[in-house]
Amino acid sequence: MNVKKIPTKKISESVAEQLEEMILSGSLQAGEKLPSVRELCNLFDVGRTAVRDAITTLKGKGAVYVKQGEGTFICKFDSSNLFSKPVSLPNRNDLHKLFQVRKILEPGIAEMASLNRTEGDLKRMEFSLSQSLHEGWEGDYSFHMSIAKATGNEILIGLLELISTTTKKTMMEVHHYIQREKQTALTIFNQHEKIFQSIQSENANKAGQCMVEHLDYVEKLLQSQMAKEKTH
């Protein structure tokens, strides 16, 4: 394993961060046993207390679990965490899984919205659309939810709300990035506008297609950012 030597300041936090990076990058796989405390001490050139504190930190984050008499193991990604509390997406693979769900769900929602929308729905969508350009992730999220509400189908609305915690998280990540990249912000706004126009004109096929193109773009943007952060 490629590791960095640990500075003397906040040793246990630094060990925990490096172990977490290994988990996120896939160097340590779900279900894999961590090296022993002694091996980790030698690996990071730190004392036992720092390693034990780091493991305690990772246990608190739900990243590892301890089997009595066997050792410490990497936790499997639990999709139920997506629906219970704000979390950072564990890795690029889990990000892809989230977008697989969104690409199954949201294009169909856009298609149904184009067939069922009322004038009131269109006004709410248009208002959310304007917010999405000026009010960051909140406007972005509001726009997607206004489309779901236009279906008139409470189950679909509930399903989208069910994944809302992590959907919001990815939107925050996107808007954190596009604060520095105005052209990207404009691209996303234009994609939203095309979705809205398709729904407004009752073109179900076009609405679904535009939604897929939008989600593809956002996923690639996030994957690219995660890859850059990994190399820094």
C-alpha positions in Angstrom: 0.0 0.0 0.0 1.1 3.5 -0.7 0.9 5.6 2.5 2.1 8.9 3.6 4.1 9.3 6.8 2.0 10.7 9.7 2.7 14.1 11.1 3.0 14.4 14.9 0.0 16.7 15.2 -3.4 15.0 15.6 -1.9 11.6 14.8 -5.1 9.5 15.3 -7.1 11.8 13.1 -4.5 11.5 10.4 -4.4 7.7 10.6 -8.2 7.7 10.4 -8.2 10.0 7.4 -5.7 7.8 5.5 -7.6 4.6 6.3 -10.8 6.3 5.2 -9.1 7.3 1.9 -8.1 3.7 1.4 -11.7 2.6 1.9 -13.1 5.3 -0.5 -10.5 4.5 -3.2 -11.2 0.8 -3.0 -7.7 -0.1 -1.7 -9.5 -1.6 1.2 -12.6 -3.5 0.1 -15.9 -4.0 1.9 -15.7 -7.2 4.1 -11.9 -7.1 4.1 -10.1 -7.4 7.4 -7.9 -4.5 8.5 -4.2 -5.2 9.2 -3.6 -5.8 12.9 -3.0 -3.0 15.3 0.7 -3.9 15.3 0.9 -3.9 11.5 -0.9 -0.6 11.3 1.5 0.9 13.8 4.4 -0.2 11.6 2.7 0.9 8.4 2.0 4.4 9.6 5.0 4.6 12.1 2.7 5.6 15.0 1.9 4.2 18.4 -0.9 1.8 19.4 -3.0 4.5 21.0 -3.2 6.5 17.8 -4.2 3.4 15.8 -6.9 2.3 18.3 -8.3 5.9 18.5 -8.4 6.0 14.7 -10.3 2.7 14.6 -12.8 4.0 17.2 -13.3 7.1 14.9 -14.0 4.9 11.9 -16.4 2.7 14.0 -18.3 5.8 14.9 -18.6 6.7 11.2 -19.9 3.2 10.4 -16.9 2.5 8.2 -15.6 -0.5 10.1 -16.8 -3.0 12.7 -15.0 -5.3 15.2 -15.5 -9.0 15.5 -14.5 -10.1 18.9 -11.4 -12.3 18.7 -11.2 -12.0 14.9 -10.3 -8.3 14.2 -11.6 -5.2 12.5 -13.4 -5.4 9.1 -14.5 -2.9 6.5 -18.3 -2.3 6.5 -20.3 -3.0 3.4 -22.1 0.1 2.0 -25.6 0.2 3.5 -28.0 1.8 1.0 -30.5 2.4 3.9 -28.0 5.1 5.1 -29.1 7.1 2.1 -32.5 7.5 3.5 -31.7 8.1 7.2 -29.1 10.8 7.4 -26.9 13.1 5.3 -23.9 11.2 4.1 -21.0 11.6 1.8 -21.2 9.1 -1.0 -18.7 6.4 -0.2 -17.1 6.1 -3.6 -17.6 6.5 -7.3 -19.3 3.1 -7.6 -22.0 4.1 -5.1 -22.5 7.4 -6.8 -23.1 5.5 -10.0 -25.7 3.3 -8.2 -27.5 6.4 -7.0 -27.7 7.8 -10.5 -28.9 4.4 -11.8 -31.9 4.8 -9.5 -32.4 8.4 -10.6 -32.2 7.5 -14.3 -34.8 4.8 -13.8 -37.1 7.1 -11.8 -36.8 10.6 -13.0 -37.2 10.3 -16.8 -40.5 8.5 -16.2 -41.5 11.2 -13.8 -40.7 13.8 -16.4 -42.8 11.9 -19.0 -45.8 11.6 -16.7 -45.5 15.2 -15.7 -45.7 16.3 -19.3 -49.0 14.4 -19.6 -50.6 15.4 -16.3 -49.3 18.9 -15.5 -51.7 21.7 -14.8 -51.1 25.4 -15.4 -50.4 25.7 -11.6 -47.8 23.0 -11.9 -46.1 24.8 -14.8 -46.0 28.1 -12.8 -44.4 26.3 -9.9 -41.9 24.6 -12.2 -41.0 27.9 -13.9 -40.5 29.6 -10.5 -38.2 26.7 -9.4 -36.4 26.9 -12.7 -35.5 30.6 -12.1 -34.4 29.7 -8.6 -32.1 26.9 -9.9 -29.9 29.5 -11.6 -29.7 32.0 -8.7 -30.3 30.0 -5.5 -27.9 27.0 -5.8 -28.8 23.5 -4.9 -32.1 24.5 -3.1 -33.5 25.8 -6.4 -32.1 22.7 -8.3 -33.8 20.4 -5.8 -37.1 22.4 -5.8 -37.2 22.1 -9.6 -36.8 18.3 -9.6 -39.5 18.0 -6.9 -41.9 20.3 -8.8 -41.7 17.9 -11.7 -42.5 15.0 -9.5 -45.5 16.8 -8.0 -46.8 17.6 -11.4 -47.3 13.8 -12.0 -50.1 13.9 -9.5 -48.8 10.5 -8.3 -48.2 10.4 -4.5 -46.2 7.2 -4.8 -43.7 8.7 -7.3 -43.4 11.8 -5.2 -42.7 9.7 -2.1 -40.1 7.6 -4.0 -38.2 10.7 -5.0 -38.5 12.1 -1.5 -37.2 8.8 -0.2 -33.8 9.3 -1.9 -33.9 13.1 -1.2 -31.1 13.1 1.4 -28.5 11.9 -0.9 -30.0 13.7 -3.9 -29.6 16.9 -2.0 -26.0 15.9 -1.1 -25.1 15.4 -4.8 -26.7 18.7 -5.7 -24.7 20.5 -3.0 -21.5 18.9 -4.5 -22.4 20.0 -8.0 -23.2 23.6 -6.9 -20.1 23.8 -4.8 -18.2 23.1 -8.0 -20.1 25.3 -10.4 -19.7 28.3 -8.1 -16.2 28.4 -9.7 -17.4 27.3 -13.2 -20.1 29.6 -14.5 -20.3 27.9 -17.8 -21.2 24.6 -16.1 -23.9 26.5 -14.2 -25.3 27.8 -17.4 -25.2 24.3 -19.0 -27.2 22.8 -16.2 -29.7 25.7 -16.3 -30.2 25.2 -20.0 -30.8 21.5 -19.5 -33.4 22.3 -16.9 -35.0 24.7 -19.3 -35.2 22.0 -22.0 -36.9 19.7 -19.6 -39.4 22.3 -18.6 -40.1 23.3 -22.2 -40.7 19.6 -23.1 -43.2 19.2 -20.2 -44.8 22.5 -21.1 -45.4 21.3 -24.7 -46.6 17.9 -23.5 -43.8 16.1 -25.3 -43.4 13.1 -23.0 -40.6 11.4 -25.1 -38.6 14.6 -25.2 -39.1 15.3 -21.5 -37.7 11.8 -20.6 -34.8 12.1 -23.0 -33.8 15.6 -21.7 -33.9 14.3 -18.2 -31.6 11.3 -19.0 -29.2 13.7 -20.8 -29.2 16.0 -17.7 -28.6 13.2 -15.2 -25.8 11.7 -17.4 -24.1 15.1 -17.5 -24.4 15.7 -13.7 -23.1 12.1 -13.0 -20.1 12.6 -15.2 -19.4 16.0 -13.7 -19.4 14.5 -10.1 -17.3 11.4 -11.2 -14.8 13.7 -12.7 -14.6 15.8 -9.6 -14.2 12.8 -7.3 -11.4 11.5 -9.6 -9.6 14.8 -9.3 -9.9 15.0 -5.5 -8.5 11.4 -5.3 -5.3 12.5 -7.2 -4.7 15.5 -5.0 
